[in-house]
Structures are given as structure tokens and as C-alpha cells.
Amino acid sequence: MIAVIADIVGSRKLADREGAQREIENAIARAQRTLPVADRMLAATVGDELQGVYLALGDALASLLLVQLELPEPISCRFGIGIGSVRAVPSGEGEIPEGPGWWAAREAIDLVHSKQQRTAPTARTWIVAAPEEDGRMHDAVRLANAYLLARDQLVGTMSERTRRLVAGRCARLTQRELAEREGITQSAVSQALTTAGAAAVVEGFHALGAGVPR
């Protein structure tokens, strides 16, 4: 199982915290409509935190990219992805998520927060596999984290409009369709995507194997 913990970057500094929460929930809903792969959609828990569950790592990485692309400025989220078993502990207040997958996700979000503050300011996503996962999984996680550092760097330098355009290309919309939706020329769409290095992000999205039908 793939457990995901998300939090809002700089939530205390947001002028409209309630509005930001609505925007985040809308971005998650749009991502799920485009790519309905979440076993349990990201949903608010306590404070500025959200939690969700996916059945496959590729699904989680593709879905979280769409969420990043759909978020309007100045809102940004961090994502800690944990690989491992998860379970629900019954309580009088409802089920409590528990298990190695969640502990790994907690470690992952702490790590990406640390990297963001020190060595990689644009880092937003990190993966940790639970200790009991096999060596092949830990090797795969190292490779995926290297990909995520590069992906987050590209996405983090995009304008809000460019992110919308990239989200559209991930959803297999044509440049003409995107131009009509944005009220700009097709050449402007092409220039924005080329300048931002969008092709690499889109190809990486489709390489994850979570296909978006047309």
C-alpha cells in the first residue's frame, strides 16, 4: 500500500487560510477526475495536514503531480509517500490509520521538509519504504526520489498558467484545446510549454503507467 501525508507549505503565512483549503480540495478533486486512481482521496485530517492511500506507487506519483499542477499561486503542498502495510485501528471517533506505511510517510514528509529548508528548496515530494520492504523496493525508491527532485525543480519554476497547461497536456488535451481554454494563441501555448521544459514532465507522467484515456 502507498500511504500519503500532505501538508501546506507556509500555511500560517497564507492570508486566506480557509480559501486555500478550498483551493487544495478543488485541486485534489480535479486531479482525481482526470486520473481516478486514489484508493482513498487525499482528505484533511488535523491542522494543515491531509492523508490519502493509493494501491501503486506509479499511481500515487502521477496523481500527486496533477495536484501540484492544479494548485493556484501562492498555494503549495509537500507530500510524504510511505510504502508499507497499513491498517485501521477502530476507535470511538472512527478508524485511526496505523501501520508501517503511515510511519514511512511521516518520515518522508519530515525528510522533504528538511531538504526544502537546506539542500533542495524546490523539493516537494519524497518517498520512504518501510524497513521490512525488500531490497528491490528500496532500490526503486532511491531511483524514484532522484526523479522527484528533478520533477519538483521543473514544476516549482513554472508560472500558474504554465502549470495549468502542463496539467492539460498530461490529460492529453491538444495545444489548440488549451489555447481556447486559456484565451491565448496556440503559439503562446507552445512557447510556454517549451520554455518551461514541460515535455519532460508530461513524458515522465505518462511513463509512470497511470494512463489518461482520451
N, C-alpha and C positions, 0 to 999 in steps of 0.2 A: 504494500500500500504506500501511497505517496501522500504524506501529510504536509499541509502548507500553513504557515503562520505569516500573516502580513501585518505591517504597521505603517502608519502615515509618517512620512518624513517631515519633521518640524511642525507637528500638529499643534503645538502650543503657540506657534507664531502665526497661524492662519487667522485672518481677520474674521472669516465666517466659517467657524468650525462645523456648524450644522449643515450649511450649504456644501461644504467639502465632503461631508459624509454622504450626502445625496448624490453628489457627482461620482464618488467612488462606487457606490452601489449601482448607479446607472451604467458606469463603465464595465463593471463586472457582468451586468445583465446583457449588455451589447456583446461582450466577448463570448458569453455562453450561447447567445443566439447565433453568432457566426460559427462557433465551434462548440457544439453541445457535448463536451467530453467530461465535465466535472461529475464525479460521483456524488459529491456534496459541495455545492457552490460556496465560494468564499462568503462568509457572513460575519457580521460584527459580533464580538463576544464581550470584552471588557475594555473600557477606555478607547484607545485608538487602534485596537487590535482586531483582526479578522482571522478566521480559520476556515479551511476547506480541505477536501480529500479528492484525490484522483487515483485511478487504477493503474496508470502507466506514467513513467517519467516523461516520455515524449509528449503525452497529452498535457501534462502539467506545464512543461516548458512552453509549449505552443500557446496554451490558454493564458498564461501569465504575461507572455509577450503582448497579446492582444489587449489585456487590461492596461499594461503600461502605455501602449499606443493610444488607447481611448481616453486616458486621463487628461483633462484640460489643465493648463497652467493656472496657478503655480503648484498644483497638487501632484505629489509623487508618493509612491509606496515602496517599501522594502519587502522582500519575500524570502523567507527561510523555508527550504524544502527538505523534509526528512523522509528517508527511505527506511521502512521497517514495519513491523506489525503494529496495528492499532486496535484498540478495543474501547468499549464504552462501559463506564462504571455507573450503575444505577444510583440515583440519589433522589431525595425528596424534591429537589429543584429541577430534576431532569437528568439526562445522562451526562456524565463527565468524560471527555475524551482523555484517553490514557494509553500508554504503551511506548515502546522504543521509537516508533515513527515520530511521535509527538516530541519526545525528548530530543531526537535528532533535529527536528525542525526548529526547536528552541535554540539549540546550539548553532544552527545555521544562521538564524536571524541575528544572533549576537555577533557571529563572525562577520557577516556582511556589514553590520553597523560599524564594527571596528575597522574594516577595510575602507569603508566610506570616509571615516574620520582621518585615516592615516595614509594608506598607500594607493587607494583607488577611489577618488571622490565620486566617480560616476557609478560605482558598483551598486546594484540594487537587488541582486538575486544570488543566492548561494545554496549549495546542496551539501547535506551531510548524510551518510549512510550509517545506520545503527551498527554497533560493533559486531553483532552476530551475522551481518550480511557477509557473503563470501568475497574472496579476493577479486573476482571478476567485477563484482558490483562496485567495489571501492576503486578499481581502476577506471571504470566507466564514469564514476563521479568526478574523478580528477580531470578527465577529458572534458566532461560537460561543464565544469566550473571554468576551465580555460575558455571555452566557447562563450559562456555567460559574461565573462569580463569584457570580451570584445564586443558582444552584442549590446551590453548596457552602455558601453562607451559611445557606440553609434547612436543609440536611441536617446541617450542623455544630451547629445548635442543638437538634436532636431528641434525645430520650431513646432508649436502646437499644430499648425496646419500640415506640416510635413508628416507628423505622426499620424494624423488622420488619413493622409494619402497612403502611407505605408500600410495602415490597417486595411484600407480598401484594396490594396494590391494583394495583401495576404488573403483577403476574401475573394480574390480572383476578379475584382472589378477592373474594367479596362481603363486606360488613361482618359479616354473620351468620356466614359461614365463619371469618372472622378472630377473631370473638368466641369461637367454640367452640374454636379452636386455642389462644387465649391464656387461656381460662378466665375471661373477663370479659364484661360485658354489651355488647350492640350499641350502646347509648347511650354507653358508655365509649369504644368504638372510634371512634364518630362524633366525640365531643368531642376525643379525642386528635388525630385527623386534622385537624379544623378548626382547633384551636389552633396546630398546627404548620405550617399553610399547605401541607398535603400535596397538596391538589388541584392546585396549580400544578406541583409536582414530578411528579405522576402524568401530568398532561396533557402536560407537556413531554416525559416519557419516551415516550409514545405518538406525539407529534408528530415524534419522530426517525425514525419509519418502520420501526423494528425490532419488528414486531408480535408479541405473545404470544398464541397461539391458545388458545381455551377448548374 
